[in-house]
Amino acid sequence: MAGKKGRSGRKKSIRTLMAEAIDGVDQRLPEVFQVLIDKALTGDKECAICLVDRILGRPRLSIDANTKS
């Protein structure tokens, strides 16, 4: 049985598709971070917070377990 030209073979697995998508994102990360840096330097508070959270990590929420109800 003949298949359609240019579409022969098996479809790509979801694992392959996800790996390709992640590779695409990885290649564009420097651009994304540069945009965040530029916006943070011009005063965008949310971009600045995002960068600081990524660099220093988000502050941990402390819970006082010694309180009496």
PDB file with one MODEL, atoms N, CA, C and O in Angstrom:
MODEL        1
ATOM      1  N   MET A   1       0.852  -1.176   0.000  1.00  0.00           N
ATOM      2  CA  MET A   1       0.000   0.000   0.000  1.00  0.00           C
ATOM      3  C   MET A   1       0.896   1.237   0.000  1.00  0.00           C
ATOM      4  O   MET A   1       1.858   1.307   0.765  1.00  0.00           O
ATOM      5  N   ALA A   2       0.594   2.182  -0.827  1.00  0.00           N
ATOM      6  CA  ALA A   2       1.405   3.392  -0.961  1.00  0.00           C
ATOM      7  C   ALA A   2       0.941   4.452   0.032  1.00  0.00           C
ATOM      8  O   ALA A   2      -0.254   4.653   0.247  1.00  0.00           O
ATOM      9  N   GLY A   3       1.912   5.113   0.623  1.00  0.00           N
ATOM     10  CA  GLY A   3       1.606   6.198   1.558  1.00  0.00           C
ATOM     11  C   GLY A   3       1.672   7.531   0.849  1.00  0.00           C
ATOM     12  O   GLY A   3       1.966   7.602  -0.344  1.00  0.00           O
ATOM     13  N   LYS A   4       1.397   8.580   1.590  1.00  0.00           N
ATOM     14  CA  LYS A   4       1.470   9.929   1.026  1.00  0.00           C
ATOM     15  C   LYS A   4       2.918  10.360   0.924  1.00  0.00           C
ATOM     16  O   LYS A   4       3.729  10.053   1.799  1.00  0.00           O
ATOM     17  N   LYS A   5       3.239  11.063  -0.133  1.00  0.00           N
ATOM     18  CA  LYS A   5       4.598  11.512  -0.353  1.00  0.00           C
ATOM     19  C   LYS A   5       5.028  12.474   0.761  1.00  0.00           C
ATOM     20  O   LYS A   5       4.313  13.415   1.103  1.00  0.00           O
ATOM     21  N   GLY A   6       6.206  12.211   1.310  1.00  0.00           N
ATOM     22  CA  GLY A   6       6.714  13.061   2.367  1.00  0.00           C
ATOM     23  C   GLY A   6       6.189  12.733   3.742  1.00  0.00           C
ATOM     24  O   GLY A   6       6.574  13.384   4.713  1.00  0.00           O
ATOM     25  N   ARG A   7       5.315  11.738   3.860  1.00  0.00           N
ATOM     26  CA  ARG A   7       4.737  11.392   5.158  1.00  0.00           C
ATOM     27  C   ARG A   7       4.865   9.895   5.441  1.00  0.00           C
ATOM     28  O   ARG A   7       4.019   9.296   6.105  1.00  0.00           O
ATOM     29  N   SER A   8       5.927   9.317   4.928  1.00  0.00           N
ATOM     30  CA  SER A   8       6.081   7.884   5.129  1.00  0.00           C
ATOM     31  C   SER A   8       6.685   7.600   6.497  1.00  0.00           C
ATOM     32  O   SER A   8       7.298   8.481   7.100  1.00  0.00           O
ATOM     33  N   GLY A   9       6.521   6.412   6.977  1.00  0.00           N
ATOM     34  CA  GLY A   9       7.096   6.009   8.254  1.00  0.00           C
ATOM     35  C   GLY A   9       6.160   6.251   9.414  1.00  0.00           C
ATOM     36  O   GLY A   9       5.020   6.686   9.253  1.00  0.00           O
ATOM     37  N   ARG A  10       6.677   5.958  10.573  1.00  0.00           N
ATOM     38  CA  ARG A  10       5.873   6.112  11.784  1.00  0.00           C
ATOM     39  C   ARG A  10       5.821   7.563  12.234  1.00  0.00           C
ATOM     40  O   ARG A  10       6.692   8.372  11.913  1.00  0.00           O
ATOM     41  N   LYS A  11       4.787   7.859  12.975  1.00  0.00           N
ATOM     42  CA  LYS A  11       4.685   9.184  13.581  1.00  0.00           C
ATOM     43  C   LYS A  11       5.709   9.262  14.708  1.00  0.00           C
ATOM     44  O   LYS A  11       6.088   8.240  15.280  1.00  0.00           O
ATOM     45  N   LYS A  12       6.150  10.466  15.023  1.00  0.00           N
ATOM     46  CA  LYS A  12       7.087  10.651  16.119  1.00  0.00           C
ATOM     47  C   LYS A  12       6.380  10.376  17.436  1.00  0.00           C
ATOM     48  O   LYS A  12       5.207  10.704  17.614  1.00  0.00           O
ATOM     49  N   SER A  13       7.115   9.771  18.346  1.00  0.00           N
ATOM     50  CA  SER A  13       6.539   9.483  19.657  1.00  0.00           C
ATOM     51  C   SER A  13       6.436  10.780  20.462  1.00  0.00           C
ATOM     52  O   SER A  13       7.087  11.778  20.152  1.00  0.00           O
ATOM     53  N   ILE A  14       5.617  10.738  21.481  1.00  0.00           N
ATOM     54  CA  ILE A  14       5.447  11.918  22.329  1.00  0.00           C
ATOM     55  C   ILE A  14       6.767  12.260  23.008  1.00  0.00           C
ATOM     56  O   ILE A  14       7.063  13.432  23.237  1.00  0.00           O
ATOM     57  N   ARG A  15       7.557  11.246  23.329  1.00  0.00           N
ATOM     58  CA  ARG A  15       8.857  11.483  23.959  1.00  0.00           C
ATOM     59  C   ARG A  15       9.774  12.265  23.017  1.00  0.00           C
ATOM     60  O   ARG A  15      10.468  13.186  23.447  1.00  0.00           O
ATOM     61  N   THR A  16       9.775  11.899  21.740  1.00  0.00           N
ATOM     62  CA  THR A  16      10.590  12.602  20.750  1.00  0.00           C
ATOM     63  C   THR A  16      10.099  14.026  20.559  1.00  0.00           C
ATOM     64  O   THR A  16      10.898  14.959  20.481  1.00  0.00           O
ATOM     65  N   LEU A  17       8.801  14.193  20.485  1.00  0.00           N
ATOM     66  CA  LEU A  17       8.230  15.535  20.315  1.00  0.00           C
ATOM     67  C   LEU A  17       8.559  16.429  21.507  1.00  0.00           C
ATOM     68  O   LEU A  17       8.883  17.603  21.327  1.00  0.00           O
ATOM     69  N   MET A  18       8.479  15.888  22.723  1.00  0.00           N
ATOM     70  CA  MET A  18       8.799  16.666  23.916  1.00  0.00           C
ATOM     71  C   MET A  18      10.284  17.031  23.939  1.00  0.00           C
ATOM     72  O   MET A  18      10.638  18.155  24.294  1.00  0.00           O
ATOM     73  N   ALA A  19      11.150  16.095  23.565  1.00  0.00           N
ATOM     74  CA  ALA A  19      12.595  16.370  23.541  1.00  0.00           C
ATOM     75  C   ALA A  19      12.911  17.479  22.546  1.00  0.00           C
ATOM     76  O   ALA A  19      13.731  18.352  22.829  1.00  0.00           O
ATOM     77  N   GLU A  20      12.271  17.451  21.391  1.00  0.00           N
ATOM     78  CA  GLU A  20      12.485  18.498  20.388  1.00  0.00           C
ATOM     79  C   GLU A  20      12.001  19.851  20.894  1.00  0.00           C
ATOM     80  O   GLU A  20      12.649  20.871  20.659  1.00  0.00           O
ATOM     81  N   ALA A  21      10.868  19.866  21.587  1.00  0.00           N
ATOM     82  CA  ALA A  21      10.335  21.121  22.127  1.00  0.00           C
ATOM     83  C   ALA A  21      11.267  21.692  23.198  1.00  0.00           C
ATOM     84  O   ALA A  21      11.516  22.897  23.232  1.00  0.00           O
ATOM     85  N   ILE A  22      11.779  20.826  24.065  1.00  0.00           N
ATOM     86  CA  ILE A  22      12.690  21.279  25.122  1.00  0.00           C
ATOM     87  C   ILE A  22      13.981  21.809  24.516  1.00  0.00           C
ATOM     88  O   ILE A  22      14.512  22.819  24.979  1.00  0.00           O
ATOM     89  N   ASP A  23      14.492  21.141  23.489  1.00  0.00           N
ATOM     90  CA  ASP A  23      15.697  21.629  22.813  1.00  0.00           C
ATOM     91  C   ASP A  23      15.469  23.014  22.222  1.00  0.00           C
ATOM     92  O   ASP A  23      16.353  23.868  22.279  1.00  0.00           O
ATOM     93  N   GLY A  24      14.285  23.240  21.653  1.00  0.00           N
ATOM     94  CA  GLY A  24      13.956  24.542  21.083  1.00  0.00           C
ATOM     95  C   GLY A  24      13.930  25.629  22.139  1.00  0.00           C
ATOM     96  O   GLY A  24      14.405  26.741  21.908  1.00  0.00           O
ATOM     97  N   VAL A  25      13.375  25.306  23.300  1.00  0.00           N
ATOM     98  CA  VAL A  25      13.326  26.272  24.402  1.00  0.00           C
ATOM     99  C   VAL A  25      14.730  26.552  24.912  1.00  0.00           C
ATOM    100  O   VAL A  25      15.087  27.703  25.163  1.00  0.00           O
ATOM    101  N   ASP A  26      15.529  25.493  25.067  1.00  0.00           N
ATOM    102  CA  ASP A  26      16.904  25.661  25.558  1.00  0.00           C
ATOM    103  C   ASP A  26      17.713  26.593  24.660  1.00  0.00           C
ATOM    104  O   ASP A  26      18.530  27.373  25.150  1.00  0.00           O
ATOM    105  N   GLN A  27      17.495  26.519  23.381  1.00  0.00           N
ATOM    106  CA  GLN A  27      18.237  27.365  22.447  1.00  0.00           C
ATOM    107  C   GLN A  27      17.837  28.831  22.565  1.00  0.00           C
ATOM    108  O   GLN A  27      18.640  29.716  22.270  1.00  0.00           O
ATOM    109  N   ARG A  28      16.607  29.095  22.992  1.00  0.00           N
ATOM    110  CA  ARG A  28      16.114  30.470  23.073  1.00  0.00           C
ATOM    111  C   ARG A  28      16.242  31.090  24.460  1.00  0.00           C
ATOM    112  O   ARG A  28      15.939  32.271  24.629  1.00  0.00           O
ATOM    113  N   LEU A  29      16.683  30.323  25.457  1.00  0.00           N
ATOM    114  CA  LEU A  29      16.770  30.845  26.823  1.00  0.00           C
ATOM    115  C   LEU A  29      17.632  32.096  26.955  1.00  0.00           C
ATOM    116  O   LEU A  29      17.227  33.018  27.663  1.00  0.00           O
ATOM    117  N   PRO A  30      18.791  32.179  26.318  1.00  0.00           N
ATOM    118  CA  PRO A  30      19.566  33.416  26.446  1.00  0.00           C
ATOM    119  C   PRO A  30      18.789  34.657  26.004  1.00  0.00           C
ATOM    120  O   PRO A  30      18.904  35.718  26.617  1.00  0.00           O
ATOM    121  N   GLU A  31      18.001  34.519  24.942  1.00  0.00           N
ATOM    122  CA  GLU A  31      17.181  35.645  24.474  1.00  0.00           C
ATOM    123  C   GLU A  31      16.119  36.010  25.504  1.00  0.00           C
ATOM    124  O   GLU A  31      15.878  37.187  25.773  1.00  0.00           O
ATOM    125  N   VAL A  32      15.492  34.993  26.072  1.00  0.00           N
ATOM    126  CA  VAL A  32      14.427  35.223  27.055  1.00  0.00           C
ATOM    127  C   VAL A  32      14.991  35.939  28.280  1.00  0.00           C
ATOM    128  O   VAL A  32      14.401  36.905  28.765  1.00  0.00           O
ATOM    129  N   PHE A  33      16.135  35.464  28.779  1.00  0.00           N
ATOM    130  CA  PHE A  33      16.724  36.109  29.943  1.00  0.00           C
ATOM    131  C   PHE A  33      17.191  37.520  29.638  1.00  0.00           C
ATOM    132  O   PHE A  33      17.119  38.393  30.503  1.00  0.00           O
ATOM    133  N   GLN A  34      17.666  37.758  28.434  1.00  0.00           N
ATOM    134  CA  GLN A  34      18.089  39.119  28.078  1.00  0.00           C
ATOM    135  C   GLN A  34      16.894  40.073  28.071  1.00  0.00           C
ATOM    136  O   GLN A  34      17.014  41.220  28.503  1.00  0.00           O
ATOM    137  N   VAL A  35      15.744  39.604  27.584  1.00  0.00           N
ATOM    138  CA  VAL A  35      14.534  40.429  27.603  1.00  0.00           C
ATOM    139  C   VAL A  35      14.125  40.717  29.047  1.00  0.00           C
ATOM    140  O   VAL A  35      13.762  41.846  29.380  1.00  0.00           O
ATOM    141  N   LEU A  36      14.185  39.689  29.908  1.00  0.00           N
ATOM    142  CA  LEU A  36      13.856  39.902  31.327  1.00  0.00           C
ATOM    143  C   LEU A  36      14.795  40.914  31.969  1.00  0.00           C
ATOM    144  O   LEU A  36      14.354  41.783  32.720  1.00  0.00           O
ATOM    145  N   ILE A  37      16.082  40.805  31.677  1.00  0.00           N
ATOM    146  CA  ILE A  37      17.060  41.743  32.234  1.00  0.00           C
ATOM    147  C   ILE A  37      16.785  43.157  31.753  1.00  0.00           C
ATOM    148  O   ILE A  37      16.786  44.098  32.547  1.00  0.00           O
ATOM    149  N   ASP A  38      16.549  43.309  30.460  1.00  0.00           N
ATOM    150  CA  ASP A  38      16.280  44.638  29.902  1.00  0.00           C
ATOM    151  C   ASP A  38      15.044  45.268  30.544  1.00  0.00           C
ATOM    152  O   ASP A  38      15.055  46.446  30.898  1.00  0.00           O
ATOM    153  N   LYS A  39      13.986  44.480  30.689  1.00  0.00           N
ATOM    154  CA  LYS A  39      12.759  45.005  31.290  1.00  0.00           C
ATOM    155  C   LYS A  39      12.960  45.334  32.764  1.00  0.00           C
ATOM    156  O   LYS A  39      12.452  46.343  33.253  1.00  0.00           O
ATOM    157  N   ALA A  40      13.698  44.484  33.472  1.00  0.00           N
ATOM    158  CA  ALA A  40      13.965  44.748  34.892  1.00  0.00           C
ATOM    159  C   ALA A  40      14.755  46.040  35.056  1.00  0.00           C
ATOM    160  O   ALA A  40      14.499  46.809  35.983  1.00  0.00           O
ATOM    161  N   LEU A  41      15.710  46.283  34.169  1.00  0.00           N
ATOM    162  CA  LEU A  41      16.529  47.494  34.257  1.00  0.00           C
ATOM    163  C   LEU A  41      15.741  48.761  33.924  1.00  0.00           C
ATOM    164  O   LEU A  41      16.118  49.857  34.337  1.00  0.00           O
ATOM    165  N   THR A  42      14.642  48.605  33.174  1.00  0.00           N
ATOM    166  CA  THR A  42      13.815  49.773  32.860  1.00  0.00           C
ATOM    167  C   THR A  42      12.710  49.991  33.893  1.00  0.00           C
ATOM    168  O   THR A  42      11.885  50.894  33.751  1.00  0.00           O
ATOM    169  N   GLY A  43      12.703  49.145  34.945  1.00  0.00           N
ATOM    170  CA  GLY A  43      11.761  49.382  36.031  1.00  0.00           C
ATOM    171  C   GLY A  43      10.613  48.404  36.139  1.00  0.00           C
ATOM    172  O   GLY A  43       9.722  48.612  36.963  1.00  0.00           O
ATOM    173  N   ASP A  44      10.591  47.354  35.350  1.00  0.00           N
ATOM    174  CA  ASP A  44       9.512  46.370  35.437  1.00  0.00           C
ATOM    175  C   ASP A  44       9.732  45.523  36.692  1.00  0.00           C
ATOM    176  O   ASP A  44      10.630  44.683  36.742  1.00  0.00           O
ATOM    177  N   LYS A  45       8.904  45.759  37.692  1.00  0.00           N
ATOM    178  CA  LYS A  45       9.068  45.119  38.995  1.00  0.00           C
ATOM    179  C   LYS A  45       8.897  43.598  38.906  1.00  0.00           C
ATOM    180  O   LYS A  45       9.650  42.858  39.540  1.00  0.00           O
ATOM    181  N   GLU A  46       7.927  43.129  38.134  1.00  0.00           N
ATOM    182  CA  GLU A  46       7.682  41.691  38.026  1.00  0.00           C
ATOM    183  C   GLU A  46       8.863  40.964  37.392  1.00  0.00           C
ATOM    184  O   GLU A  46       9.206  39.860  37.816  1.00  0.00           O
ATOM    185  N   CYS A  47       9.487  41.562  36.389  1.00  0.00           N
ATOM    186  CA  CYS A  47      10.661  40.962  35.760  1.00  0.00           C
ATOM    187  C   CYS A  47      11.830  40.907  36.739  1.00  0.00           C
ATOM    188  O   CYS A  47      12.567  39.922  36.780  1.00  0.00           O
ATOM    189  N   ALA A  48      11.997  41.966  37.523  1.00  0.00           N
ATOM    190  CA  ALA A  48      13.069  41.990  38.513  1.00  0.00           C
ATOM    191  C   ALA A  48      12.859  40.899  39.560  1.00  0.00           C
ATOM    192  O   ALA A  48      13.801  40.199  39.929  1.00  0.00           O
ATOM    193  N   ILE A  49      11.632  40.755  40.033  1.00  0.00           N
ATOM    194  CA  ILE A  49      11.330  39.722  41.026  1.00  0.00           C
ATOM    195  C   ILE A  49      11.579  38.336  40.436  1.00  0.00           C
ATOM    196  O   ILE A  49      12.142  37.470  41.105  1.00  0.00           O
ATOM    197  N   CYS A  50      11.168  38.123  39.205  1.00  0.00           N
ATOM    198  CA  CYS A  50      11.375  36.837  38.537  1.00  0.00           C
ATOM    199  C   CYS A  50      12.861  36.501  38.462  1.00  0.00           C
ATOM    200  O   CYS A  50      13.258  35.374  38.756  1.00  0.00           O
ATOM    201  N   LEU A  51      13.674  37.463  38.074  1.00  0.00           N
ATOM    202  CA  LEU A  51      15.116  37.231  37.976  1.00  0.00           C
ATOM    203  C   LEU A  51      15.734  36.926  39.333  1.00  0.00           C
ATOM    204  O   LEU A  51      16.529  35.996  39.465  1.00  0.00           O
ATOM    205  N   VAL A  52      15.369  37.708  40.339  1.00  0.00           N
ATOM    206  CA  VAL A  52      15.917  37.494  41.676  1.00  0.00           C
ATOM    207  C   VAL A  52      15.492  36.126  42.208  1.00  0.00           C
ATOM    208  O   VAL A  52      16.297  35.424  42.821  1.00  0.00           O
ATOM    209  N   ASP A  53      14.241  35.744  41.981  1.00  0.00           N
ATOM    210  CA  ASP A  53      13.766  34.429  42.409  1.00  0.00           C
ATOM    211  C   ASP A  53      14.554  33.307  41.732  1.00  0.00           C
ATOM    212  O   ASP A  53      14.853  32.291  42.359  1.00  0.00           O
ATOM    213  N   ARG A  54      14.883  33.487  40.479  1.00  0.00           N
ATOM    214  CA  ARG A  54      15.623  32.450  39.748  1.00  0.00           C
ATOM    215  C   ARG A  54      17.075  32.374  40.191  1.00  0.00           C
ATOM    216  O   ARG A  54      17.660  31.292  40.233  1.00  0.00           O
ATOM    217  N   ILE A  55      17.656  33.515  40.520  1.00  0.00           N
ATOM    218  CA  ILE A  55      19.067  33.543  40.892  1.00  0.00           C
ATOM    219  C   ILE A  55      19.265  33.131  42.350  1.00  0.00           C
ATOM    220  O   ILE A  55      20.109  32.288  42.653  1.00  0.00           O
ATOM    221  N   LEU A  56      18.484  33.729  43.249  1.00  0.00           N
ATOM    222  CA  LEU A  56      18.665  33.485  44.675  1.00  0.00           C
ATOM    223  C   LEU A  56      17.747  32.400  45.216  1.00  0.00           C
ATOM    224  O   LEU A  56      17.975  31.885  46.311  1.00  0.00           O
ATOM    225  N   GLY A  57      16.730  32.053  44.474  1.00  0.00           N
ATOM    226  CA  GLY A  57      15.734  31.105  44.960  1.00  0.00           C
ATOM    227  C   GLY A  57      14.646  31.841  45.715  1.00  0.00           C
ATOM    228  O   GLY A  57      14.881  32.897  46.302  1.00  0.00           O
ATOM    229  N   ARG A  58      13.476  31.280  45.694  1.00  0.00           N
ATOM    230  CA  ARG A  58      12.371  31.911  46.406  1.00  0.00           C
ATOM    231  C   ARG A  58      12.558  31.749  47.904  1.00  0.00           C
ATOM    232  O   ARG A  58      13.050  30.719  48.364  1.00  0.00           O
ATOM    233  N   PRO A  59      12.167  32.763  48.668  1.00  0.00           N
ATOM    234  CA  PRO A  59      12.286  32.626  50.121  1.00  0.00           C
ATOM    235  C   PRO A  59      11.356  31.523  50.626  1.00  0.00           C
ATOM    236  O   PRO A  59      10.232  31.367  50.148  1.00  0.00           O
ATOM    237  N   ARG A  60      11.850  30.770  51.596  1.00  0.00           N
ATOM    238  CA  ARG A  60      11.035  29.698  52.158  1.00  0.00           C
ATOM    239  C   ARG A  60      10.058  30.276  53.167  1.00  0.00           C
ATOM    240  O   ARG A  60      10.383  31.202  53.910  1.00  0.00           O
ATOM    241  N   LEU A  61       8.878  29.727  53.181  1.00  0.00           N
ATOM    242  CA  LEU A  61       7.855  30.153  54.125  1.00  0.00           C
ATOM    243  C   LEU A  61       8.130  29.467  55.448  1.00  0.00           C
ATOM    244  O   LEU A  61       8.180  28.238  55.514  1.00  0.00           O
ATOM    245  N   SER A  62       8.304  30.234  56.481  1.00  0.00           N
ATOM    246  CA  SER A  62       8.552  29.629  57.786  1.00  0.00           C
ATOM    247  C   SER A  62       7.222  29.483  58.524  1.00  0.00           C
ATOM    248  O   SER A  62       6.390  30.391  58.531  1.00  0.00           O
ATOM    249  N   ILE A  63       7.052  28.346  59.128  1.00  0.00           N
ATOM    250  CA  ILE A  63       5.826  28.059  59.863  1.00  0.00           C
ATOM    251  C   ILE A  63       6.200  27.793  61.314  1.00  0.00           C
ATOM    252  O   ILE A  63       7.057  26.959  61.603  1.00  0.00           O
ATOM    253  N   ASP A  64       5.554  28.503  62.211  1.00  0.00           N
ATOM    254  CA  ASP A  64       5.817  28.315  63.637  1.00  0.00           C
ATOM    255  C   ASP A  64       4.914  27.205  64.142  1.00  0.00           C
ATOM    256  O   ASP A  64       3.703  27.389  64.267  1.00  0.00           O
ATOM    257  N   ALA A  65       5.505  26.051  64.431  1.00  0.00           N
ATOM    258  CA  ALA A  65       4.740  24.889  64.877  1.00  0.00           C
ATOM    259  C   ALA A  65       4.533  24.897  66.387  1.00  0.00           C
ATOM    260  O   ALA A  65       3.850  24.020  66.917  1.00  0.00           O
ATOM    261  N   ASN A  66       5.111  25.872  67.090  1.00  0.00           N
ATOM    262  CA  ASN A  66       5.027  25.912  68.549  1.00  0.00           C
ATOM    263  C   ASN A  66       3.943  26.851  69.062  1.00  0.00           C
ATOM    264  O   ASN A  66       4.020  27.307  70.203  1.00  0.00           O
ATOM    265  N   THR A  67       2.954  27.143  68.259  1.00  0.00           N
ATOM    266  CA  THR A  67       1.890  28.034  68.708  1.00  0.00           C
ATOM    267  C   THR A  67       0.799  27.230  69.392  1.00  0.00           C
ATOM    268  O   THR A  67       0.536  26.083  69.033  1.00  0.00           O
ATOM    269  N   LYS A  68       0.167  27.850  70.386  1.00  0.00           N
ATOM    270  CA  LYS A  68      -0.937  27.199  71.092  1.00  0.00           C
ATOM    271  C   LYS A  68      -2.229  27.800  70.584  1.00  0.00           C
ATOM    272  O   LYS A  68      -2.335  29.013  70.407  1.00  0.00           O
ATOM    273  N   SER A  69      -3.207  26.947  70.350  1.00  0.00           N
ATOM    274  CA  SER A  69      -4.498  27.410  69.833  1.00  0.00           C
ATOM    275  C   SER A  69      -5.417  27.793  70.939  1.00  0.00           C
ATOM    276  O   SER A  69      -6.549  28.206  70.686  1.00  0.00           O
TER     277      SER A  69
ENDMDL
END
